[in-house]
């Protein structure tokens, strides 16, 4: 298909091993850029626009595979952990997640736990949007005590003002993107 001119393709080119390896990364959405702005936006002349850590240095690692609809892969997750360690990162934020069956198992969970416990890296991950019930919290945010799982709560008033909800949802109904409703 053809996309209109208003759609821009964002990509990054990385050259490794003295030019013997080339990595071309294509982003499937602007979520990472959005989160980076929330964290490190820095406007010295307009501090109201600053992120929570103005001017923080960010190392961006793509863990989703565009060929899989941006689904994260074990290889991508492991590479991101290694890049975080190699670059001396103090904190990892992962905005990916999915349902899981068993906590505290698997290659990635073991590696994430090692990075947190041995290398003193703080690891924050989304808790998922699959609830509410026993399986509300997703992986990796709910898979190990080494990762801080973060979820969202939006009150009906917040939904109306901040998300332009045109009609109030019936009491007890979840918002379509959230594991927690009003």
C-alpha positions as CSV (number, residue, x, y, z in Angstrom):
1,X,0.0,0.0,0.0
2,X,0.9,3.6,-0.3
3,X,1.1,5.9,2.7
4,X,0.4,9.6,2.5
5,X,3.3,12.1,2.6
6,X,2.4,13.1,6.2
7,X,3.6,9.7,7.4
8,X,7.3,9.7,8.2
9,X,9.6,6.7,8.5
10,X,11.9,6.9,11.5
11,X,14.9,4.7,11.6
12,X,18.3,4.4,13.2
13,X,21.5,3.1,11.6
14,X,24.1,1.6,13.8
15,X,27.5,0.4,12.6
16,X,29.4,-2.2,14.7
17,X,32.6,-4.1,14.6
18,X,34.5,-1.5,12.6
19,X,31.9,-1.6,9.8
20,X,31.5,-5.4,9.6
21,X,28.0,-5.3,11.0
22,X,25.2,-3.0,10.2
23,X,22.0,-2.6,12.2
24,X,19.0,-0.7,10.7
25,X,16.2,-0.3,13.2
26,X,12.7,0.8,12.2
27,X,10.3,2.0,14.9
28,X,6.7,0.8,14.7
29,X,5.3,3.6,16.9
30,X,6.2,6.7,18.9
31,X,5.7,5.1,22.3
32,X,9.4,5.0,23.2
33,X,9.8,8.6,22.2
34,X,6.8,9.6,24.2
35,X,8.1,7.8,27.3
36,X,11.6,9.3,26.8
37,X,10.0,12.8,26.8
38,X,8.1,12.1,30.0
39,X,11.4,11.1,31.6
40,X,14.1,13.4,30.2
41,X,12.5,16.4,28.5
42,X,14.7,19.4,29.3
43,X,13.5,22.9,28.8
44,X,15.7,25.2,31.0
45,X,13.6,28.3,30.0
46,X,10.3,26.5,30.4
47,X,10.6,24.2,33.4
48,X,6.9,23.4,33.3
49,X,7.7,21.3,30.2
50,X,10.5,19.3,31.9
51,X,10.3,15.5,32.3
52,X,10.7,13.9,35.7
53,X,14.5,13.8,35.3
54,X,15.3,16.7,33.0
55,X,18.3,16.1,30.8
56,X,18.8,12.5,31.8
57,X,20.8,10.5,29.3
58,X,18.8,7.8,27.6
59,X,20.0,4.6,25.9
60,X,17.3,3.3,23.6
61,X,17.0,-0.4,22.7
62,X,14.4,-1.8,20.4
63,X,13.2,-5.2,21.7
64,X,10.2,-5.5,19.4
65,X,10.5,-7.1,16.0
66,X,8.6,-5.1,13.3
67,X,8.2,-8.4,11.3
68,X,6.1,-9.7,14.2
69,X,3.9,-6.7,14.7
70,X,6.4,-5.3,17.2
71,X,6.2,-8.3,19.5
72,X,9.2,-8.5,21.8
73,X,11.6,-11.3,21.3
74,X,13.9,-13.1,23.8
75,X,16.9,-12.1,21.7
76,X,15.9,-8.5,21.7
77,X,15.3,-8.5,25.5
78,X,18.6,-10.1,26.2
79,X,20.5,-7.7,23.9
80,X,18.9,-4.8,25.6
81,X,20.0,-6.0,29.0
82,X,23.6,-6.3,27.7
83,X,23.5,-2.8,26.2
84,X,22.2,-1.4,29.5
85,X,25.1,-3.0,31.3
86,X,27.7,-2.0,28.7
87,X,26.6,1.6,28.9
88,X,26.5,1.8,32.7
89,X,22.8,2.4,32.9
90,X,21.3,3.0,36.3
91,X,17.7,2.2,35.4
92,X,15.9,0.2,32.8
93,X,12.3,1.0,31.8
94,X,10.4,-1.7,29.7
95,X,7.0,-0.8,28.4
96,X,6.3,-4.3,27.0
97,X,4.4,-7.1,28.6
98,X,2.1,-10.0,28.1
99,X,0.3,-12.7,30.1
100,X,2.3,-15.4,31.8
101,X,1.7,-18.7,33.6
102,X,4.5,-19.1,36.1
103,X,6.4,-16.4,38.0
104,X,10.1,-16.3,38.6
105,X,11.1,-18.7,35.8
106,X,12.7,-18.3,32.3
107,X,15.9,-17.1,30.8
108,X,14.9,-13.4,30.7
109,X,13.6,-13.4,34.3
110,X,16.8,-15.0,35.5
111,X,19.0,-12.5,33.5
112,X,16.9,-9.5,34.7
113,X,17.2,-10.7,38.3
114,X,21.0,-11.0,37.9
115,X,21.3,-7.5,36.5
116,X,19.3,-6.0,39.3
117,X,20.9,-8.0,42.1
118,X,24.5,-8.2,40.8
119,X,24.9,-4.9,38.9
120,X,22.6,-2.7,41.0
121,X,20.4,-1.7,38.0
122,X,16.9,-0.6,38.9
123,X,14.4,-2.3,36.5
124,X,10.9,-0.9,36.0
125,X,8.3,-2.6,33.7
126,X,4.7,-2.3,32.8
127,X,2.3,-4.5,34.8
128,X,0.1,-5.1,31.8
129,X,-3.6,-4.4,31.0
130,X,-5.1,-7.9,31.3
131,X,-7.2,-7.7,34.4
132,X,-8.8,-7.5,36.8
133,X,-8.4,-11.0,38.1
134,X,-5.7,-13.4,39.3
135,X,-3.9,-12.8,36.0
136,X,-4.1,-9.1,36.0
137,X,-0.3,-8.5,36.3
138,X,1.6,-9.5,33.2
139,X,5.2,-10.3,32.3
140,X,7.8,-9.2,33.0
141,X,6.3,-6.6,35.5
142,X,4.8,-9.4,37.6
143,X,7.2,-12.2,37.0
144,X,9.9,-11.5,39.5
145,X,10.5,-9.5,42.6
146,X,13.6,-8.0,41.0
147,X,11.4,-5.9,38.6
148,X,9.2,-3.1,39.8
149,X,5.8,-3.6,38.1
150,X,3.9,-0.4,37.3
151,X,0.2,-0.2,36.5
152,X,-2.2,2.5,35.7
153,X,-5.4,3.7,37.4
154,X,-7.7,6.3,35.9
155,X,-10.7,7.6,37.8
156,X,-13.9,8.5,35.9
157,X,-13.1,12.2,36.3
158,X,-9.6,11.8,34.9
159,X,-10.9,9.9,32.0
160,X,-13.4,12.6,31.1
161,X,-10.9,15.5,31.4
162,X,-7.6,13.9,30.3
163,X,-8.8,11.3,27.7
164,X,-11.9,13.1,26.3
165,X,-14.3,10.3,27.2
166,X,-17.5,11.4,25.6
167,X,-19.8,9.2,27.6
168,X,-19.3,7.9,31.1
169,X,-18.8,4.1,31.3
170,X,-21.2,2.0,33.4
171,X,-20.0,1.5,36.9
172,X,-17.5,-1.4,37.1
173,X,-16.6,-1.3,33.4
174,X,-13.0,-1.2,32.5
175,X,-11.6,1.3,30.1
176,X,-10.6,-0.5,26.9
177,X,-6.8,0.0,27.5
178,X,-6.7,-0.6,31.2
179,X,-6.7,-3.5,33.6
180,X,-8.4,-1.2,36.2
181,X,-11.6,0.7,35.6
182,X,-13.5,3.2,37.7
